[in-house]
Amino acid sequence: MHTTFTPGDDAMHKWIQRSLYSAVLVSVAGVAMADDGFTLEGPPKIAMIYFDAKNDGGWTQAFDEARVKIEKELGQKIQFVEKVPESASAIKPAAERFISRGANIVIGTAFGYSDTFKELAEKYPRVAFLNGSGTTNGHNLESFYGRTYETHYLCGMAAGAASKTGKLGFVAANPFGVVNWTVNAYEMGAKQMNPNATTTVIYTGAWNDPVKERAAAMALIDQGADVIGQHVDTPTPQIVAQERGVYGTGHHRDLSQFAPDATICSAIWTWDKFLVPELKKIAAGNWKPAPYGAFMTIPEGGGDIAFGKVGLSEEAKAKIMAERQAIIDGKHIYAGPLVDREGKERVPAGSTLSDADLWKMDWYVPGVITQK
């Protein structure tokens, strides 16, 4: 997820209200959503707009690596442009330049593209638009994101298994629902391996700020954490973990690339697993985007895990993979009975947390300690 919001911004509340699971039923070019779906005029020609540099080490690089796989699967080259900020004045020219060259499928990669992509979709009703981590949807527009609480639950299990002290640290960006659900899931996974595990989280207030991430990781290690998790965009927490001789778990990509002696597990994106079949649906015609956006599980392309080469026994890996299979088979992480750290019931026995409640999650499970 990418945005420049800081905790307490009114924009954060706007974001929650406009989540993928808010009721977004739009019309395109004054015509209501057709029952027969959307069909391209001519063969598919795909372009991608990147939020950051393609080699940023995290979020954008995961999309670029998926692009290479998609090209191979579909047998065509995909145009792309890098470092397009979350501003309509930058997004529109980039998209329209591709469209003028014949692109009829445009893929975005940022939350902050949401409103502009909606405007573009209405202006160009014969072009299909997809947007990673977006919130707007329509007849020819679909936003998509993964259920990252699943993969962070599994990395939390790895952290709980690798920790000797039971004290885990977590460097996070902002206390939004999509971050809080990873923090909570991380602690819940850790408790599967060590019932006494705790997770102390520090929010940096930014998705990409290596200086703040370094300071947060150092502070957590100084407080006794011997495994550092993360939901920020750079590999800095993993690099600090390696420098300080502790373990870590990564986010976005396999961050053992940057810290091979520290990173035991990473929650990775597998965008190609979603985008390849979705692009094939668009090419086939009569495409019907999910009305509230695509919110994918592990088998649907919502992400997966990658083990590093250190810190975990084969027995621990087997337990984690067994839980991974259980999730694939339908296990829900946020199943009741579940209470928050104040003892308030959040999910009653026999129920699971709704998607709407996931997106607005503003509470923590027992064992999570929050700091600023």
BALOBA-1460 file (C-alpha; in Angstrom, 3 decimals):
// residues 372
<rec num="1" residu="m" x="0.000" y="0.000" z="0.000"/>
<rec num="2" residu="h" x="1.208" y="3.449" z="-0.808"/>
<rec num="3" residu="t" x="0.075" y="6.826" z="0.359"/>
<rec num="4" residu="t" x="1.600" y="9.810" z="2.040"/>
<rec num="5" residu="f" x="-0.954" y="10.032" z="4.833"/>
<rec num="6" residu="t" x="0.243" y="10.433" z="8.393"/>
<rec num="7" residu="p" x="-1.584" y="9.144" z="11.484"/>
<rec num="8" residu="g" x="-4.471" y="11.385" z="12.443"/>
<rec num="9" residu="d" x="-5.074" y="12.772" z="8.946"/>
<rec num="10" residu="d" x="-8.715" y="13.179" z="7.954"/>
<rec num="11" residu="a" x="-7.607" y="11.419" z="4.792"/>
<rec num="12" residu="m" x="-7.087" y="8.231" z="6.779"/>
<rec num="13" residu="h" x="-10.769" y="8.192" z="7.700"/>
<rec num="14" residu="k" x="-11.679" y="8.890" z="4.088"/>
<rec num="15" residu="w" x="-9.532" y="5.954" z="3.049"/>
<rec num="16" residu="i" x="-11.302" y="3.622" z="5.468"/>
<rec num="17" residu="q" x="-14.705" y="4.783" z="4.290"/>
<rec num="18" residu="r" x="-13.666" y="4.199" z="0.684"/>
<rec num="19" residu="s" x="-12.100" y="0.787" z="1.168"/>
<rec num="20" residu="l" x="-12.487" y="-1.917" z="-1.408"/>
<rec num="21" residu="y" x="-15.475" y="-3.179" z="0.535"/>
<rec num="22" residu="s" x="-17.413" y="0.053" z="0.643"/>
<rec num="23" residu="a" x="-20.368" y="0.114" z="-1.707"/>
<rec num="24" residu="v" x="-18.932" y="1.392" z="-4.967"/>
<rec num="25" residu="l" x="-21.459" y="0.948" z="-7.769"/>
<rec num="26" residu="v" x="-20.582" y="3.295" z="-10.584"/>
<rec num="27" residu="s" x="-21.711" y="3.912" z="-14.138"/>
<rec num="28" residu="v" x="-19.366" y="4.483" z="-17.039"/>
<rec num="29" residu="a" x="-19.993" y="7.092" z="-19.722"/>
<rec num="30" residu="g" x="-23.536" y="7.462" z="-18.451"/>
<rec num="31" residu="v" x="-24.382" y="3.810" z="-19.094"/>
<rec num="32" residu="a" x="-25.130" y="1.440" z="-16.221"/>
<rec num="33" residu="m" x="-22.916" y="-1.605" z="-15.750"/>
<rec num="34" residu="a" x="-23.834" y="-4.000" z="-18.539"/>
<rec num="35" residu="d" x="-24.849" y="-7.564" z="-17.779"/>
<rec num="36" residu="d" x="-22.598" y="-8.861" z="-20.552"/>
<rec num="37" residu="g" x="-19.489" y="-7.258" z="-19.069"/>
<rec num="38" residu="f" x="-16.640" y="-5.390" z="-20.722"/>
<rec num="39" residu="t" x="-15.014" y="-6.352" z="-24.021"/>
<rec num="40" residu="l" x="-11.879" y="-4.904" z="-25.592"/>
<rec num="41" residu="e" x="-11.846" y="-3.579" z="-29.112"/>
<rec num="42" residu="g" x="-8.939" y="-5.438" z="-30.655"/>
<rec num="43" residu="p" x="-6.180" y="-7.603" z="-29.154"/>
<rec num="44" residu="p" x="-4.884" y="-6.747" z="-25.675"/>
<rec num="45" residu="k" x="-2.058" y="-4.243" z="-25.397"/>
<rec num="46" residu="i" x="-0.900" y="-3.802" z="-21.818"/>
<rec num="47" residu="a" x="0.878" y="-0.932" z="-20.058"/>
<rec num="48" residu="m" x="1.901" y="-0.506" z="-16.419"/>
<rec num="49" residu="i" x="2.400" y="2.628" z="-14.335"/>
<rec num="50" residu="y" x="4.840" y="2.237" z="-11.427"/>
<rec num="51" residu="f" x="4.674" y="4.291" z="-8.269"/>
<rec num="52" residu="d" x="8.431" y="4.078" z="-7.684"/>
<rec num="53" residu="a" x="11.615" y="2.834" z="-9.338"/>
<rec num="54" residu="k" x="11.409" y="-0.713" z="-10.660"/>
<rec num="55" residu="n" x="14.397" y="-1.710" z="-8.499"/>
<rec num="56" residu="d" x="13.194" y="-0.152" z="-5.225"/>
<rec num="57" residu="g" x="13.730" y="-3.481" z="-3.447"/>
<rec num="58" residu="g" x="10.121" y="-3.757" z="-2.323"/>
<rec num="59" residu="w" x="6.613" y="-2.836" z="-3.484"/>
<rec num="60" residu="t" x="7.347" y="-1.648" z="-7.022"/>
<rec num="61" residu="q" x="10.011" y="-4.245" z="-7.706"/>
<rec num="62" residu="a" x="7.483" y="-6.954" z="-6.843"/>
<rec num="63" residu="f" x="5.247" y="-5.562" z="-9.601"/>
<rec num="64" residu="d" x="8.141" y="-5.370" z="-12.049"/>
<rec num="65" residu="e" x="9.133" y="-8.960" z="-11.356"/>
<rec num="66" residu="a" x="5.512" y="-9.946" z="-11.947"/>
<rec num="67" residu="r" x="5.563" y="-8.033" z="-15.248"/>
<rec num="68" residu="v" x="8.401" y="-10.221" z="-16.522"/>
<rec num="69" residu="k" x="6.451" y="-13.378" z="-15.633"/>
<rec num="70" residu="i" x="3.261" y="-12.016" z="-17.202"/>
<rec num="71" residu="e" x="5.122" y="-11.225" z="-20.438"/>
<rec num="72" residu="k" x="6.318" y="-14.814" z="-20.609"/>
<rec num="73" residu="e" x="2.869" y="-16.247" z="-19.844"/>
<rec num="74" residu="l" x="1.001" y="-14.052" z="-22.308"/>
<rec num="75" residu="g" x="3.695" y="-13.909" z="-24.969"/>
<rec num="76" residu="q" x="3.787" y="-10.139" z="-25.288"/>
<rec num="77" residu="k" x="5.843" y="-7.196" z="-24.122"/>
<rec num="78" residu="i" x="4.339" y="-4.833" z="-21.562"/>
<rec num="79" residu="q" x="5.127" y="-1.117" z="-21.673"/>
<rec num="80" residu="f" x="5.857" y="0.539" z="-18.327"/>
<rec num="81" residu="v" x="6.895" y="3.841" z="-16.804"/>
<rec num="82" residu="e" x="8.587" y="4.343" z="-13.422"/>
<rec num="83" residu="k" x="8.311" y="6.840" z="-10.579"/>
<rec num="84" residu="v" x="4.861" y="8.256" z="-11.294"/>
<rec num="85" residu="p" x="3.743" y="9.973" z="-8.057"/>
<rec num="86" residu="e" x="0.223" y="9.849" z="-6.587"/>
<rec num="87" residu="s" x="-0.867" y="13.022" z="-8.355"/>
<rec num="88" residu="a" x="-3.450" y="13.401" z="-11.120"/>
<rec num="89" residu="s" x="-1.115" y="15.789" z="-12.921"/>
<rec num="90" residu="a" x="1.421" y="12.961" z="-13.244"/>
<rec num="91" residu="i" x="-0.881" y="9.940" z="-13.588"/>
<rec num="92" residu="k" x="-3.124" y="11.250" z="-16.387"/>
<rec num="93" residu="p" x="-0.328" y="12.128" z="-18.853"/>
<rec num="94" residu="a" x="1.368" y="8.787" z="-18.230"/>
<rec num="95" residu="a" x="-1.815" y="6.800" z="-18.842"/>
<rec num="96" residu="e" x="-2.938" y="8.875" z="-21.808"/>
<rec num="97" residu="r" x="0.468" y="8.581" z="-23.444"/>
<rec num="98" residu="f" x="0.131" y="4.784" z="-23.344"/>
<rec num="99" residu="i" x="-3.473" y="4.921" z="-24.587"/>
<rec num="100" residu="s" x="-2.443" y="7.151" z="-27.485"/>
<rec num="101" residu="r" x="0.090" y="4.468" z="-28.439"/>
<rec num="102" residu="g" x="-2.633" y="1.825" z="-28.540"/>
<rec num="103" residu="a" x="-2.659" y="0.436" z="-24.993"/>
<rec num="104" residu="n" x="-6.115" y="-0.827" z="-24.057"/>
<rec num="105" residu="i" x="-5.242" y="-2.303" z="-20.640"/>
<rec num="106" residu="v" x="-3.574" y="-0.030" z="-18.082"/>
<rec num="107" residu="i" x="-2.336" y="-1.385" z="-14.748"/>
<rec num="108" residu="g" x="-1.626" y="0.983" z="-11.853"/>
<rec num="109" residu="t" x="0.297" y="0.241" z="-8.684"/>
<rec num="110" residu="a" x="-0.768" y="2.676" z="-5.958"/>
<rec num="111" residu="f" x="-3.608" y="3.567" z="-3.625"/>
<rec num="112" residu="g" x="-3.157" y="7.204" z="-4.568"/>
<rec num="113" residu="y" x="-4.034" y="6.431" z="-8.194"/>
<rec num="114" residu="s" x="-7.605" y="5.500" z="-7.200"/>
<rec num="115" residu="d" x="-9.524" y="8.697" z="-8.009"/>
<rec num="116" residu="t" x="-7.562" y="9.404" z="-11.182"/>
<rec num="117" residu="f" x="-8.061" y="5.851" z="-12.449"/>
<rec num="118" residu="k" x="-11.789" y="6.241" z="-11.889"/>
<rec num="119" residu="e" x="-11.755" y="9.434" z="-13.955"/>
<rec num="120" residu="l" x="-9.688" y="7.775" z="-16.670"/>
<rec num="121" residu="a" x="-11.977" y="4.745" z="-16.754"/>
<rec num="122" residu="e" x="-14.968" y="7.023" z="-17.307"/>
<rec num="123" residu="k" x="-13.141" y="9.036" z="-19.985"/>
<rec num="124" residu="y" x="-11.882" y="5.920" z="-21.806"/>
<rec num="125" residu="p" x="-14.727" y="3.373" z="-21.546"/>
<rec num="126" residu="r" x="-13.050" y="1.095" z="-24.127"/>
<rec num="127" residu="v" x="-9.889" y="0.708" z="-22.014"/>
<rec num="128" residu="a" x="-9.608" y="-1.730" z="-19.103"/>
<rec num="129" residu="f" x="-8.000" y="-0.437" z="-15.916"/>
<rec num="130" residu="l" x="-6.548" y="-2.420" z="-13.004"/>
<rec num="131" residu="n" x="-5.007" y="-0.854" z="-9.885"/>
<rec num="132" residu="g" x="-3.002" y="-2.540" z="-7.143"/>
<rec num="133" residu="s" x="-4.117" y="-1.347" z="-3.667"/>
<rec num="134" residu="g" x="-6.721" y="0.964" z="-5.168"/>
<rec num="135" residu="t" x="-10.212" y="1.630" z="-3.847"/>
<rec num="136" residu="t" x="-12.246" y="2.529" z="-6.937"/>
<rec num="137" residu="n" x="-14.081" y="0.088" z="-9.193"/>
<rec num="138" residu="g" x="-16.410" y="0.172" z="-12.187"/>
<rec num="139" residu="h" x="-17.506" y="-1.382" z="-15.474"/>
<rec num="140" residu="n" x="-13.947" y="-1.253" z="-16.860"/>
<rec num="141" residu="l" x="-11.995" y="-0.705" z="-13.611"/>
<rec num="142" residu="e" x="-10.948" y="-3.159" z="-10.913"/>
<rec num="143" residu="s" x="-8.794" y="-2.530" z="-7.861"/>
<rec num="144" residu="f" x="-7.008" y="-5.451" z="-6.229"/>
<rec num="145" residu="y" x="-5.080" y="-6.285" z="-3.067"/>
<rec num="146" residu="g" x="-4.017" y="-9.372" z="-1.136"/>
<rec num="147" residu="r" x="-4.994" y="-10.717" z="2.259"/>
<rec num="148" residu="t" x="-1.585" y="-10.014" z="3.760"/>
<rec num="149" residu="y" x="-2.699" y="-11.112" z="7.210"/>
<rec num="150" residu="e" x="-2.439" y="-14.682" z="5.916"/>
<rec num="151" residu="t" x="1.226" y="-14.430" z="4.954"/>
<rec num="152" residu="h" x="2.207" y="-12.376" z="7.993"/>
<rec num="153" residu="y" x="0.522" y="-14.947" z="10.242"/>
<rec num="154" residu="l" x="2.852" y="-17.550" z="8.741"/>
<rec num="155" residu="c" x="5.905" y="-15.299" z="9.105"/>
<rec num="156" residu="g" x="4.814" y="-14.666" z="12.680"/>
<rec num="157" residu="m" x="4.981" y="-18.408" z="13.237"/>
<rec num="158" residu="a" x="8.533" y="-18.322" z="11.889"/>
<rec num="159" residu="a" x="9.384" y="-15.442" z="14.221"/>
<rec num="160" residu="g" x="7.943" y="-17.268" z="17.223"/>
<rec num="161" residu="a" x="9.935" y="-20.371" z="16.367"/>
<rec num="162" residu="a" x="13.218" y="-18.512" z="15.836"/>
<rec num="163" residu="s" x="13.012" y="-16.241" z="18.876"/>
<rec num="164" residu="k" x="14.857" y="-17.240" z="22.026"/>
<rec num="165" residu="t" x="13.388" y="-14.480" z="24.189"/>
<rec num="166" residu="g" x="9.811" y="-14.480" z="22.927"/>
<rec num="167" residu="k" x="10.160" y="-10.722" z="22.356"/>
<rec num="168" residu="l" x="9.392" y="-9.774" z="18.787"/>
<rec num="169" residu="g" x="9.647" y="-6.310" z="17.246"/>
<rec num="170" residu="f" x="7.719" y="-4.956" z="14.281"/>
<rec num="171" residu="v" x="8.453" y="-1.842" z="12.212"/>
<rec num="172" residu="a" x="5.252" y="-0.546" z="10.611"/>
<rec num="173" residu="a" x="4.249" y="2.475" z="8.558"/>
<rec num="174" residu="n" x="0.839" y="3.746" z="9.692"/>
<rec num="175" residu="p" x="-1.854" y="2.337" z="12.002"/>
<rec num="176" residu="f" x="-4.296" y="1.660" z="9.162"/>
<rec num="177" residu="g" x="-6.435" y="-1.450" z="8.893"/>
<rec num="178" residu="v" x="-4.170" y="-3.048" z="6.278"/>
<rec num="179" residu="v" x="-1.194" y="-2.645" z="8.606"/>
<rec num="180" residu="n" x="-2.957" y="-3.487" z="11.855"/>
<rec num="181" residu="w" x="-4.228" y="-6.758" z="10.425"/>
<rec num="182" residu="t" x="-0.641" y="-7.779" z="9.616"/>
<rec num="183" residu="v" x="0.590" y="-6.825" z="13.111"/>
<rec num="184" residu="n" x="-2.200" y="-8.761" z="14.806"/>
<rec num="185" residu="a" x="-1.782" y="-11.772" z="12.547"/>
<rec num="186" residu="y" x="1.962" y="-11.748" z="13.172"/>
<rec num="187" residu="e" x="1.397" y="-11.974" z="16.930"/>
<rec num="188" residu="m" x="-1.265" y="-14.653" z="16.508"/>
<rec num="189" residu="g" x="1.099" y="-16.714" z="14.383"/>
<rec num="190" residu="a" x="3.943" y="-16.283" z="16.855"/>
<rec num="191" residu="k" x="1.715" y="-17.574" z="19.653"/>
<rec num="192" residu="q" x="1.194" y="-20.790" z="17.695"/>
<rec num="193" residu="m" x="4.887" y="-21.510" z="18.263"/>
<rec num="194" residu="n" x="5.401" y="-19.716" z="21.592"/>
<rec num="195" residu="p" x="2.278" y="-18.961" z="23.682"/>
<rec num="196" residu="n" x="4.229" y="-16.323" z="25.634"/>
<rec num="197" residu="a" x="5.405" y="-14.368" z="22.583"/>
<rec num="198" residu="t" x="4.795" y="-10.621" z="22.429"/>
<rec num="199" residu="t" x="5.077" y="-8.233" z="19.498"/>
<rec num="200" residu="t" x="6.126" y="-4.637" z="20.071"/>
<rec num="201" residu="v" x="5.325" y="-2.412" z="17.083"/>
<rec num="202" residu="i" x="6.713" y="1.028" z="16.260"/>
<rec num="203" residu="y" x="4.936" y="3.110" z="13.609"/>
<rec num="204" residu="t" x="7.228" y="5.333" z="11.559"/>
<rec num="205" residu="g" x="4.453" y="7.403" z="9.950"/>
<rec num="206" residu="a" x="5.836" y="6.712" z="6.459"/>
<rec num="207" residu="w" x="5.885" y="3.835" z="3.976"/>
<rec num="208" residu="n" x="9.390" y="4.551" z="2.769"/>
<rec num="209" residu="d" x="11.731" y="6.243" z="5.248"/>
<rec num="210" residu="p" x="14.946" y="4.282" z="5.819"/>
<rec num="211" residu="v" x="16.148" y="6.705" z="8.519"/>
<rec num="212" residu="k" x="13.027" y="6.227" z="10.658"/>
<rec num="213" residu="e" x="12.965" y="2.509" z="9.939"/>
<rec num="214" residu="r" x="16.568" y="2.156" z="11.118"/>
<rec num="215" residu="a" x="15.843" y="4.105" z="14.305"/>
<rec num="216" residu="a" x="12.749" y="1.996" z="15.007"/>
<rec num="217" residu="a" x="14.531" y="-1.322" z="14.418"/>
<rec num="218" residu="m" x="17.459" y="-0.261" z="16.611"/>
<rec num="219" residu="a" x="15.105" y="0.786" z="19.413"/>
<rec num="220" residu="l" x="13.228" y="-2.510" z="19.292"/>
<rec num="221" residu="i" x="16.448" y="-4.523" z="19.444"/>
<rec num="222" residu="d" x="17.699" y="-2.368" z="22.317"/>
<rec num="223" residu="q" x="14.468" y="-3.278" z="24.140"/>
<rec num="224" residu="g" x="15.233" y="-6.976" z="23.777"/>
<rec num="225" residu="a" x="13.563" y="-8.015" z="20.518"/>
<rec num="226" residu="d" x="15.483" y="-10.785" z="18.787"/>
<rec num="227" residu="v" x="13.295" y="-10.994" z="15.669"/>
<rec num="228" residu="i" x="12.226" y="-7.918" z="13.664"/>
<rec num="229" residu="g" x="9.161" y="-8.018" z="11.419"/>
<rec num="230" residu="q" x="8.057" y="-5.241" z="9.105"/>
<rec num="231" residu="h" x="5.300" y="-3.644" z="7.045"/>
<rec num="232" residu="v" x="7.268" y="-0.861" z="5.388"/>
<rec num="233" residu="d" x="8.667" y="-0.597" z="1.872"/>
<rec num="234" residu="t" x="12.442" y="-0.782" z="2.293"/>
<rec num="235" residu="p" x="14.643" y="-3.652" z="3.498"/>
<rec num="236" residu="t" x="16.183" y="-1.446" z="6.198"/>
<rec num="237" residu="p" x="14.727" y="-3.367" z="9.194"/>
<rec num="238" residu="q" x="16.257" y="-6.579" z="7.841"/>
<rec num="239" residu="i" x="19.608" y="-4.906" z="7.262"/>
<rec num="240" residu="v" x="19.602" y="-3.595" z="10.837"/>
<rec num="241" residu="a" x="18.671" y="-7.046" z="12.132"/>
<rec num="242" residu="q" x="21.683" y="-8.528" z="10.361"/>
<rec num="243" residu="e" x="23.972" y="-5.775" z="11.641"/>
<rec num="244" residu="r" x="22.807" y="-6.403" z="15.201"/>
<rec num="245" residu="g" x="22.950" y="-10.201" z="15.025"/>
<rec num="246" residu="v" x="19.225" y="-10.930" z="15.337"/>
<rec num="247" residu="y" x="16.663" y="-12.422" z="12.972"/>
<rec num="248" residu="g" x="13.964" y="-10.749" z="10.873"/>
<rec num="249" residu="t" x="11.014" y="-11.325" z="8.562"/>
<rec num="250" residu="g" x="10.515" y="-9.339" z="5.371"/>
<rec num="251" residu="h" x="7.644" y="-7.829" z="3.413"/>
<rec num="252" residu="h" x="6.821" y="-7.412" z="-0.322"/>
<rec num="253" residu="r" x="9.682" y="-9.602" z="-1.595"/>
<rec num="254" residu="d" x="12.183" y="-12.170" z="-0.337"/>
<rec num="255" residu="l" x="14.365" y="-9.788" z="1.650"/>
<rec num="256" residu="s" x="17.006" y="-12.409" z="2.360"/>
<rec num="257" residu="q" x="18.531" y="-10.836" z="-0.757"/>
<rec num="258" residu="f" x="19.571" y="-7.929" z="1.469"/>
<rec num="259" residu="a" x="20.086" y="-9.740" z="4.778"/>
<rec num="260" residu="p" x="20.838" y="-13.425" z="4.141"/>
<rec num="261" residu="d" x="22.090" y="-14.011" z="7.682"/>
<rec num="262" residu="a" x="19.012" y="-12.487" z="9.293"/>
<rec num="263" residu="t" x="15.878" y="-12.935" z="7.188"/>
<rec num="264" residu="i" x="14.157" y="-16.189" z="8.107"/>
<rec num="265" residu="c" x="10.908" y="-15.641" z="6.203"/>
<rec num="266" residu="s" x="9.288" y="-13.012" z="3.965"/>
<rec num="267" residu="a" x="5.669" y="-12.254" z="3.108"/>
<rec num="268" residu="i" x="5.902" y="-11.836" z="-0.647"/>
<rec num="269" residu="w" x="3.587" y="-10.632" z="-3.412"/>
<rec num="270" residu="t" x="2.683" y="-13.027" z="-6.222"/>
<rec num="271" residu="w" x="0.870" y="-10.531" z="-8.449"/>
<rec num="272" residu="d" x="1.333" y="-12.609" z="-11.600"/>
<rec num="273" residu="k" x="-0.798" y="-15.397" z="-10.127"/>
<rec num="274" residu="f" x="-3.736" y="-12.979" z="-10.040"/>
<rec num="275" residu="l" x="-2.957" y="-10.829" z="-13.053"/>
<rec num="276" residu="v" x="-2.298" y="-13.559" z="-15.627"/>
<rec num="277" residu="p" x="-5.748" y="-15.169" z="-15.326"/>
<rec num="278" residu="e" x="-7.428" y="-11.770" z="-14.891"/>
<rec num="279" residu="l" x="-5.784" y="-10.440" z="-18.059"/>
<rec num="280" residu="k" x="-6.867" y="-13.565" z="-19.894"/>
<rec num="281" residu="k" x="-10.443" y="-12.923" z="-18.769"/>
<rec num="282" residu="i" x="-10.222" y="-9.380" z="-20.111"/>
<rec num="283" residu="a" x="-8.827" y="-10.616" z="-23.421"/>
<rec num="284" residu="a" x="-11.585" y="-13.221" z="-23.710"/>
<rec num="285" residu="g" x="-14.293" y="-10.561" z="-23.527"/>
<rec num="286" residu="n" x="-17.358" y="-10.000" z="-21.358"/>
<rec num="287" residu="w" x="-15.075" y="-9.261" z="-18.385"/>
<rec num="288" residu="k" x="-16.935" y="-8.490" z="-15.184"/>
<rec num="289" residu="p" x="-14.703" y="-6.794" z="-12.588"/>
<rec num="290" residu="a" x="-15.417" y="-7.616" z="-8.959"/>
<rec num="291" residu="p" x="-17.830" y="-4.811" z="-7.968"/>
<rec num="292" residu="y" x="-15.957" y="-4.075" z="-4.735"/>
<rec num="293" residu="g" x="-12.508" y="-5.003" z="-5.991"/>
<rec num="294" residu="a" x="-10.528" y="-8.241" z="-5.856"/>
<rec num="295" residu="f" x="-9.295" y="-9.196" z="-2.371"/>
<rec num="296" residu="m" x="-7.209" y="-12.306" z="-2.917"/>
<rec num="297" residu="t" x="-6.200" y="-15.236" z="-0.735"/>
<rec num="298" residu="i" x="-2.910" y="-17.113" z="-1.105"/>
<rec num="299" residu="p" x="-4.126" y="-19.452" z="-3.893"/>
<rec num="300" residu="e" x="-5.833" y="-16.554" z="-5.699"/>
<rec num="301" residu="g" x="-2.572" y="-14.615" z="-5.981"/>
<rec num="302" residu="g" x="-2.799" y="-12.588" z="-2.805"/>
<rec num="303" residu="g" x="0.745" y="-13.423" z="-1.760"/>
<rec num="304" residu="d" x="2.806" y="-16.231" z="-0.270"/>
<rec num="305" residu="i" x="5.862" y="-16.804" z="1.909"/>
<rec num="306" residu="a" x="9.514" y="-17.393" z="1.114"/>
<rec num="307" residu="f" x="11.833" y="-19.009" z="3.634"/>
<rec num="308" residu="g" x="15.360" y="-17.741" z="4.106"/>
<rec num="309" residu="k" x="18.284" y="-20.070" z="4.763"/>
<rec num="310" residu="v" x="18.733" y="-19.396" z="8.466"/>
<rec num="311" residu="g" x="16.971" y="-19.543" z="11.804"/>
<rec num="312" residu="l" x="14.382" y="-22.285" z="11.303"/>
<rec num="313" residu="s" x="14.454" y="-26.016" z="11.883"/>
<rec num="314" residu="e" x="12.875" y="-28.373" z="9.387"/>
<rec num="315" residu="e" x="10.279" y="-29.192" z="12.040"/>
<rec num="316" residu="a" x="9.309" y="-25.514" z="12.349"/>
<rec num="317" residu="k" x="9.092" y="-25.156" z="8.573"/>
<rec num="318" residu="a" x="6.839" y="-28.211" z="8.399"/>
<rec num="319" residu="k" x="4.447" y="-26.715" z="10.984"/>
<rec num="320" residu="i" x="4.348" y="-23.432" z="9.078"/>
<rec num="321" residu="m" x="3.683" y="-25.175" z="5.772"/>
<rec num="322" residu="a" x="0.922" y="-27.226" z="7.397"/>
<rec num="323" residu="e" x="-0.749" y="-23.993" z="8.492"/>
<rec num="324" residu="r" x="-0.239" y="-22.568" z="5.012"/>
<rec num="325" residu="q" x="-2.105" y="-25.540" z="3.599"/>
<rec num="326" residu="a" x="-4.861" y="-25.105" z="6.186"/>
<rec num="327" residu="i" x="-5.294" y="-21.488" z="5.027"/>
<rec num="328" residu="i" x="-5.410" y="-22.603" z="1.398"/>
<rec num="329" residu="d" x="-8.051" y="-25.150" z="2.424"/>
<rec num="330" residu="g" x="-10.193" y="-22.404" z="3.967"/>
<rec num="331" residu="k" x="-8.911" y="-21.665" z="7.470"/>
<rec num="332" residu="h" x="-9.722" y="-18.082" z="8.499"/>
<rec num="333" residu="i" x="-7.106" y="-16.321" z="10.641"/>
<rec num="334" residu="y" x="-9.631" y="-14.044" z="12.322"/>
<rec num="335" residu="a" x="-12.041" y="-16.701" z="13.547"/>
<rec num="336" residu="g" x="-13.825" y="-16.508" z="16.887"/>
<rec num="337" residu="p" x="-13.759" y="-16.531" z="19.757"/>
<rec num="338" residu="l" x="-11.381" y="-13.587" z="19.599"/>
<rec num="339" residu="v" x="-10.913" y="-10.712" z="22.047"/>
<rec num="340" residu="d" x="-8.723" y="-7.633" z="21.851"/>
<rec num="341" residu="r" x="-5.992" y="-6.781" z="24.345"/>
<rec num="342" residu="e" x="-8.502" y="-4.920" z="26.525"/>
<rec num="343" residu="g" x="-10.649" y="-8.042" z="26.773"/>
<rec num="344" residu="k" x="-13.449" y="-6.835" z="24.484"/>
<rec num="345" residu="e" x="-14.969" y="-9.514" z="22.287"/>
<rec num="346" residu="r" x="-14.223" y="-8.780" z="18.648"/>
<rec num="347" residu="v" x="-15.251" y="-12.041" z="17.008"/>
<rec num="348" residu="p" x="-17.747" y="-14.351" z="18.725"/>
<rec num="349" residu="a" x="-17.340" y="-18.108" z="18.699"/>
<rec num="350" residu="g" x="-18.483" y="-19.659" z="15.461"/>
<rec num="351" residu="s" x="-17.978" y="-16.446" z="13.458"/>
<rec num="352" residu="t" x="-15.245" y="-14.883" z="11.366"/>
<rec num="353" residu="l" x="-14.334" y="-11.228" z="10.990"/>
<rec num="354" residu="s" x="-16.057" y="-9.634" z="8.014"/>
<rec num="355" residu="d" x="-14.072" y="-7.994" z="5.239"/>
<rec num="356" residu="a" x="-15.554" y="-4.618" z="6.164"/>
<rec num="357" residu="d" x="-14.283" y="-5.030" z="9.737"/>
<rec num="358" residu="l" x="-10.878" y="-6.140" z="8.469"/>
<rec num="359" residu="w" x="-10.456" y="-2.943" z="6.443"/>
<rec num="360" residu="k" x="-11.293" y="-0.717" z="9.424"/>
<rec num="361" residu="m" x="-9.337" y="-2.707" z="12.045"/>
<rec num="362" residu="d" x="-8.240" y="-0.286" z="14.779"/>
<rec num="363" residu="w" x="-7.660" y="-2.711" z="17.652"/>
<rec num="364" residu="y" x="-4.965" y="-5.164" z="18.740"/>
<rec num="365" residu="v" x="-4.915" y="-8.726" z="19.957"/>
<rec num="366" residu="p" x="-3.417" y="-9.627" z="23.370"/>
<rec num="367" residu="g" x="0.376" y="-9.616" z="23.190"/>
<rec num="368" residu="v" x="0.707" y="-6.645" z="20.847"/>
<rec num="369" residu="i" x="2.465" y="-3.661" z="22.421"/>
<rec num="370" residu="t" x="2.240" y="-0.377" z="20.482"/>
<rec num="371" residu="q" x="4.752" y="2.448" z="20.577"/>
<rec num="372" residu="k" x="5.329" y="5.618" z="18.565"/>
